[in-house]
């Protein structure tokens, strides 16, 4: 069996507003558009990966929040209606997704061997979180690739960003190992925003872009700093500054997905491709690709 | 009917173990029995409404209230999915939910009703309603816990609900679905090994329960920030359920408390506590935080006018009248209602004479830029530019109804209640609007206007 590989890694945020604004047939509410900068960013990401072959997508979503270890979807198919508990007016999505249980179990087993608390989720009534679905839809709306879905262990809430990073770096390392041993080509996705201070009001027309902006200048400065690091291949600095960024920008990196992603990519030293940046109800969101397939020799 | 009241209150745990696996651990079984005892108390008291404030339903856009009359689904816990699924079909008092939403808005809160098929009712609410209302006979209402809310917002939320309970004559039970210490074991444990995560958590939990057992709810409420720091994993901005529960109980410290059970669920401190309004004789509060009736905090992120507009609903001035009808009178639904017996305008020959026009909005009676004072006469900050713009817009609407338009204004007399503060802002808006039309103008400083506004204009226009 040939060695597996991670062909690309992406920062792929999940605000349900993006799915809402796209008006896919699976989603019940109808929009007049909105958040185009980010939706076009996803278009560019999809175009960028058009010619890249892969077998599965691995997602870590901050909205499957687990406090007792890290969990993995463990059944081959999940179908249901996902209603966002925060923005039910925007996101009521009928999903039908396949899971690469074999790969999920391989990552699970390696994580367990590494001493992480893990569990396979095999309850057929379980509803997949809207973060996973939003990222899954925006990244590949055909839903024709099986996914591995990993929960967000809230170790940052229990301990600190530093502890969270230690765990996520380890989880990223074993994720990579499992993928390489699986013989599969995989894309890894971290489903999270950057700065994450929301507005607490919503305009009458949610997609009214005249109301959309970053919550504060400080958030903008942090987002730009992190984006500069990504674009210039300085991902170790992101890891180093993650505690300050997470605290001061109330960043969604607290869920661990970003650290995990960078770890799966062995903390890239090559430039990432920024496909888009925009705000959603005040939060900062970037769509970023690490085109591993172009940097095999690096 | 009026005179409703909170007849009982309960603190109940959120985790699904009490529903799905009580037999696996004696502590879980004790909690389940306490849940069943609480259900019996509720039944015996013939309650006709259950109000749940759930800490496991976080919201961002203010508070959300379930208004689906019959939400049905299958709930699976994100962590404890291996315990099984809970099928639910609840009886929700949608009408009460809608009215509570209105009461919230009247007190300056952001809130909204939620009525969507498949909406995921949170684990805490599902567990509480499943066990406290097993035959589903008592209608319920569920409200979220806003992640950014602090004491004032949470307190006002409860007061809005309490007033509605009183107004609607309900015999209501207030329930907070919550943990005490919420630190769980972060690794999987055998059910038989369950215990409170640490001695410190246990000691704090017992101190809180000692207070609650004495009915000292307001003291616990005012310890919320300390509790958050000491024994709460920092998932949200603050520990809020005691603020809500105390406020809905009139911030009393002399309730009759009874701790029905205290146990661990996967390390977290879980209790079933009953608080009855009968006075226990305590009552001296150890702490003294201010009362708050109206929320005026950070809610205008999108638009500075939003906050002021909502605040203005609490002081929109005197009673409103229908505009009078007489020969030549011009009235419109698109202008604010008069505060006395007069028309919006009157046409004489080729001229239109408008009654004094202020900034109040025709449909809501709110004041863009906010009122100049609250109902108690306390001065408020307001935006003179927003008020002036609204005046000009109201003038334009009345003139259009009369078959005229804003560019036919001939003469304006303006009244300002604070010339020193407001003339510049008023003058800037004037220059951008009526100043371009070119009417004659007189600006006067006056002591007050009938409604809490800062500017009014008297207009004569041509046809």
Interface residues (C-beta under 8 A of the other chain):
Chain A: X64 X65 X66 X67 X68 X69 X71 X80 X81 X83 X85 X86 X87 X88 X89 X92 X117 X119 X121 X122 X123 X125 X126 X127 X129 X151 X153 X154 X155 X157 X158 X198 X199 X200 X201 X202 X203 X211 X215 X281 X282
Chain B: X57 X58 X59 X60 X61 X62 X74 X76 X78 X79 X80 X81 X82 X84 X85 X110 X114 X116 X117 X118 X119 X120 X122 X146 X148 X183 X184 X185 X186 X187 X188 X233 X234 X235 X266 X298 X299 X300 X301 X302 X303 X306
